[in-house]
């Protein structure tokens, strides 16, 4: 098979060497590839287990988000609770665990997670595959506990805000494409949900979501 420009495809490359620079918790890998035409290159990527991200929505329609410091960015950002799922962990259970650990919220009695989709987060750099869940409604069940020792340095805090405020924060406090993707998926799911009424606030022209 050849690429659209007539050159041999990378999918036919021969893997001659694999080097793992960092083994855990995320593998940083170098693969030495030989193209069908003989050209050789080193390909670097981050190899991660599947992850679960959850968009929590309270009974009144507010989103539950986590404000935390991201060292890569040297700034605080707003994100949804998320994390890697061990190989033997069900992804829906992983989403419930991340929700509880990072926010202190849990699903209300009788509620269930709803899978909104699964997507590669940054295909050029990593094979991270994120499963996005909608949790609605959720209720506060105590303080967030965190799930790793290092998270105590992230300056994590829980905040609730209406959908309109979250949309306004895109490009500012909400800066990650993974969070933005989940936000757009949740907005579409909530808009199509017959149990949700869309109210237009006369004061500022913004849209908020509340349960009937």
C-alpha positions in Angstrom: 0.0 0.0 0.0 1.2 3.5 -0.8 0.3 6.9 0.5 -1.7 9.4 -1.5 1.5 11.1 -2.7 2.8 7.8 -4.1 5.5 7.1 -1.5 5.5 3.9 0.6 3.3 4.1 3.6 4.5 4.3 7.2 2.2 1.4 8.1 4.5 -0.9 6.1 7.6 0.2 8.1 9.8 -2.5 9.7 10.3 -2.1 13.5 13.9 -2.9 14.3 14.2 -1.7 17.8 12.1 -0.5 20.8 13.5 1.4 23.7 11.5 2.4 26.8 12.9 5.5 28.4 10.3 5.6 31.2 8.4 2.5 32.1 5.7 3.8 34.4 3.2 5.3 35.1 3.3 6.3 31.4 5.7 4.7 29.0 7.9 7.0 27.0 8.9 4.9 24.0 11.3 5.2 21.0 10.8 2.9 18.1 13.4 2.6 15.3 11.6 2.2 11.9 12.8 1.3 8.5 10.6 2.5 5.7 9.9 0.3 2.7 12.2 2.5 0.6 15.0 2.1 3.2 14.7 5.4 4.9 15.2 5.1 8.7 13.8 7.1 11.6 13.2 7.2 15.3 9.6 7.6 16.4 8.9 8.8 19.9 5.5 8.6 21.7 3.9 8.2 25.1 2.2 4.8 25.5 -0.6 5.0 28.1 -3.4 2.8 29.3 -7.0 3.7 28.4 -8.4 6.5 30.5 -11.9 7.5 31.7 -13.1 11.1 31.9 -16.4 12.0 33.4 -18.7 15.1 33.0 -20.6 15.4 36.3 -23.9 17.2 36.3 -25.8 18.0 39.4 -29.5 17.8 39.8 -29.8 21.5 39.2 -27.8 21.3 36.0 -24.4 22.6 37.2 -21.2 21.1 36.0 -18.7 19.8 38.6 -15.1 20.6 37.5 -11.7 20.5 39.0 -9.4 23.5 39.2 -5.8 22.4 39.3 -2.2 23.4 38.5 -0.7 21.8 35.4 3.1 22.0 35.6 3.5 21.5 31.8 1.5 24.7 31.3 2.8 26.5 34.3 -0.8 27.6 35.1 -4.1 26.6 36.7 -6.8 25.2 34.4 -10.4 23.8 34.8 -10.8 20.2 33.9 -13.3 17.3 34.4 -12.3 14.5 36.7 -10.3 11.9 34.7 -7.6 9.3 35.0 -6.1 6.1 33.7 -7.8 2.8 34.1 -5.8 -0.2 35.2 -5.9 -3.1 32.8 -8.3 -5.1 34.8 -10.7 -2.2 35.7 -14.0 -1.6 34.0 -14.0 1.8 32.4 -17.4 2.8 33.9 -16.1 1.9 37.3 -13.0 3.8 36.7 -15.1 6.9 35.8 -17.0 6.5 39.1 -13.8 6.2 41.0 -12.2 9.3 39.4 -15.4 11.2 40.1 -15.3 10.4 43.8 -11.6 10.7 44.3 -11.2 14.1 42.5 -14.5 15.8 43.5 -16.1 14.0 46.4 -19.3 13.6 44.3 -21.0 10.3 43.5 -23.9 9.2 41.3 -27.2 9.8 42.8 -29.2 6.7 43.7 -30.6 5.1 40.6 -28.4 7.2 38.2 -25.9 5.6 35.8 -22.9 6.7 33.8 -23.6 7.3 30.1 -20.8 6.7 27.6 -20.6 9.7 25.2 -17.8 8.3 23.1 -14.1 7.4 23.1 -11.4 9.4 21.4 -7.6 9.6 20.9 -6.5 12.7 22.8 -3.3 13.7 20.8 -2.6 11.1 18.1 0.7 12.8 17.0 2.3 12.4 20.5 0.5 9.6 22.3 -1.9 6.6 21.9 -4.0 7.8 24.8 -7.6 6.7 24.3 -10.1 8.5 26.5 -13.6 7.3 27.2 -15.9 10.2 28.0 -18.9 9.6 30.3 -21.8 11.7 31.4 -22.8 11.3 35.1 -26.2 12.8 35.8 -27.3 13.6 38.4 -24.4 13.6 40.9 -24.5 14.5 44.6 -21.8 15.7 47.0 -20.7 12.8 49.3 -17.7 14.3 51.1 -14.4 15.9 50.4 -12.2 14.9 47.4 -9.6 12.4 48.6 -7.2 12.4 45.6 -5.9 9.2 44.1 -2.1 9.6 44.1 0.5 11.1 46.5 1.6 13.7 44.0 -1.9 15.2 43.6 -1.5 17.0 46.9 0.9 19.4 45.0 -1.6 20.1 42.2 -3.5 22.7 44.3 -6.8 20.9 43.3 -10.1 22.4 44.2 -13.7 21.6 43.2 -16.0 24.1 41.6 -19.5 24.0 40.2 -20.7 26.2 37.4 -23.5 26.4 34.8 -22.9 25.1 31.3 -23.0 28.7 30.0 -20.1 29.7 32.2 -18.1 26.7 31.2 -18.6 27.5 27.5 -17.5 31.1 28.2 -14.3 29.7 29.9 -13.2 27.9 26.8 -9.9 29.4 25.6 -9.3 30.8 29.1 -9.6 28.7 32.2 -10.6 25.7 30.1 -7.7 25.3 27.8 -7.3 21.6 27.1 -8.8 20.0 24.0 -9.8 16.9 26.0 -11.9 18.9 28.3 -13.4 21.0 25.5 -14.3 17.9 23.6 -16.1 16.4 26.6 -17.8 19.7 27.2 -19.2 19.8 23.6 -20.3 16.2 23.8 -22.1 16.9 27.1 -23.8 20.0 25.7 -25.2 18.0 22.8 -26.3 15.2 25.1 -28.0 17.5 27.5 -29.7 19.5 24.7 -31.2 16.3 23.3 -32.3 15.1 26.8 -36.1 15.5 27.2 -35.6 15.8 31.0 -33.6 19.0 30.5 -35.2 22.4 29.9 -33.2 25.1 28.3 -33.7 28.5 29.9 -32.6 31.8 28.4 -31.6 34.2 31.2 -33.0 37.6 30.4 -30.3 39.4 32.3 -27.3 38.4 30.2 -28.6 36.4 27.3 -26.7 33.3 28.4 -28.1 29.8 28.4 -28.3 27.5 31.4 -29.6 24.0 31.9 -31.8 22.8 34.7 -33.8 19.6 35.3 -37.6 19.7 34.9 
